[in-house]
Amino acid sequence: MRVGLTLPLLVLNLFVLRQLLVPLAPFPALFLTAALIAFLLDIPTRWLTGHGVPRRLSFLLVMGAGLGLLVLVALWLLPRLVQQLSDLLHALPGWLVQGEILLNQAQDWATAHGLPADFGDLSSELLSRSTKLASQLSQQLLSLLGATLTLTINSVIVVVLAVFLLAGGESISQGLGRWLPSSWRQLVLSTVYRTFRGYFAGQVVLALILSGAQILVFTLLGIPYGVLFAVAIGFTTLIPYASALTIILVSALLALENPRTGLEVLAVAITVGQVVDQVIQPRLMGQIVGLQPAWLLVSLPIGARVGSLLGMGDLLGLLLAVPVASCLKTFLDELARRLELPEPQALAPTAEGI
């Protein structure tokens, strides 16, 4: 009976939680964002403390470095990203026209060689939809730039919350842990701390390394809008498998203007990504997540949907999906161990199967 009531109670609690969080939006999302930033800043703080630096001085050094990095991004990177995004939106209609010309040439070549091909409807549909999408992105960019005051206020709230969470994070976690059953308290706190800290620290470092490497390579190759595309490819690594889709999209966009440039970006981005994945990622991440690829793919849409339902947004739900799923796997494995459930046995090959 207890196991059978688990799902209805879980659904009821999620419904009640949604009724509480949605009217408070966007503050739950701001709080979680600040908590993630505090998680990341806590890593160098603990490292400095472990090497003999006083806790207060470690806190000040990390906060100073973090604010300095934020100022550098605001003064150097952000204006370039906004400028290149604006230029890209203005150049995109011309690229789409060039793409339609390429489709027509492909259709003429196929017809001349007796191959069945009719790209006319496809090119018209592609042009109309892409033009509409570019117009929507341009309007959203203008609305985003017009909402600078709200964005600034939210950023200040996140920074202030992150500072307070970093300063009192340990006492806050211990206070929340007192509400957990004593038999589960240590497991839950250690698993959440280890998984979230390891996952997001590794992913952010990988995103920074990949973005920096792509910016350097794209600049050397003279790729148009190289900074914008490099940052987009780098920071989509925060979501599993999203970086590969971004590489394909960026290569396809550049191929509309120049197919050779698109192929160069595809080859270079895949090469740099593989170097980072095969050489750097195992040293940073190890086996922190511990999920099969199939469960990773399942957790992403579920996380996005849950984040949207709880008023936190699809993006934050995607970012939290993997570490939350990893923690749930650890808790379920421990529950199965305590219930003394039998281990699954591998299917032995039979004589008929052989």
Residue, then its C-alpha position, 0 to 999 in steps of 0.5 A: m500500500r505504501v509503494g502504491l501510494t507513492l505516485p499519487l502523493l508525488v503528483l499531489n505534491l508536485f501540483v501543490l508545489r506548482q501552485l506555490l511557485v508559479p505566482l512567485a515567478p521569476f524568483p524561484a528561477l533566480f534563486l536556483t540560478a544563484a544557488l548554481i553560481a554559489f555551487l561553482l564559486d564554492i569550489p575555488t573557495r574550498w580549494l584555497t581554504g584547503h591550501g591554508v588561506p583563511r576562509r574569509l580571505s578565500f571568499l574575498l579572493v573568489m568574489g573579486a575574481g568572479l566580479g572581475l570576470l563578470v566585468l570583463v564579459a560585460l565590457w569585451l564579450l557581450p558587446r561583440l555578441v550583440q553586434q554579431l547577432s544583430d549583423l547576422l539577423h540582417a544578413l540572414p535573409g540574403w543567405l536564405v536567398q542564396g540557399e534557395i538558389l543552391l536548391n534550384q541548382a541542385q534540382d536542375w542537376a538532378t533533372a539533367h541526370g534523370l533523378p527524381a527531385d522537386f525542391g521547389d516547394l521545399s525552397s519556398e517553404l524554407l525561405s518563408r519559414s526562415t524569414k519569419l523566424a529571423s523576423q521573430l528573433s530580431q523582434q525578440l532581440l529588440s525587446l530584450l535590449g528594451a528590457t535592460l532595466t529588468l535584466t539588470i535588476n534580475s542580475v543584481i538579485v542573482v549576484v547578491l543571492a549568490v554571495f549570501l548563499l556562498a557565505g552561508g551555504e554550509s549552514i543553510s544545507q545543514g539546516l535543510g538537512r535536519w528535516l530529512p530522516s536521519s538514515w537518509r540525511q548523510l546520503v542525500l546531502s553528500t550525493v546532492y553536493r557531489t553531483f551538482r558541484g562536480y557536474f556543473a563545475g565540469q560542464v562550465v569549465l568544458a564550456l569555457i575551454l571549448s568556447g575559447a578554443q573555438i574563438l581562437v580557431f574561428t578567428l584564425l580561419g576568418i569565419p564570419y560571426g566567429v565569436l557568436f558561433a563559438v560561444a553558442i557552440g561552447f555553452t550549449t555543451l551545458i546541455p548534453y548533445a545540444s552542442a552537436l545540434t548547434i554545430i550542425l545548425v551553424s555549419a548549415l547557416l554558413a553553408l548558405e553563404n559559402p558551402r566551403t565555409g560551412l564544411e570548414v566550420l563543421a570539420v573544425a568544430i567536430t575536431v575541437g569538440q572531440v579533443v575536448d571530449q576525449v582528452i579533457q572531459p574524462r579528467l574533469m567529469g569522470q563518472i559523476v553522472g553515472l547515467q546511461p545515454a538512453w536515460l540522459l535523453v529521457s531526462l532532458p525533455i522531462g526536465a524541460r517540461v517540469g521546469s516549465l510547469l513549475g514556472m522556472g523555464d524550459l532552459l533551467g529545467l534542461l540544465l537541472a535535468v541530468p544532475v537531478a536524474s543522477c541523484l534520483k538514480t543514486f537514491l533509488d539504488e540505495l532504496a533497492r539495497r535497503l529493501e534487499l531487492p535481488e540484483p538483475q541477472a544477465l540472460a544466459p545464452t541458451a542452446e537454441g539461441i546459440 
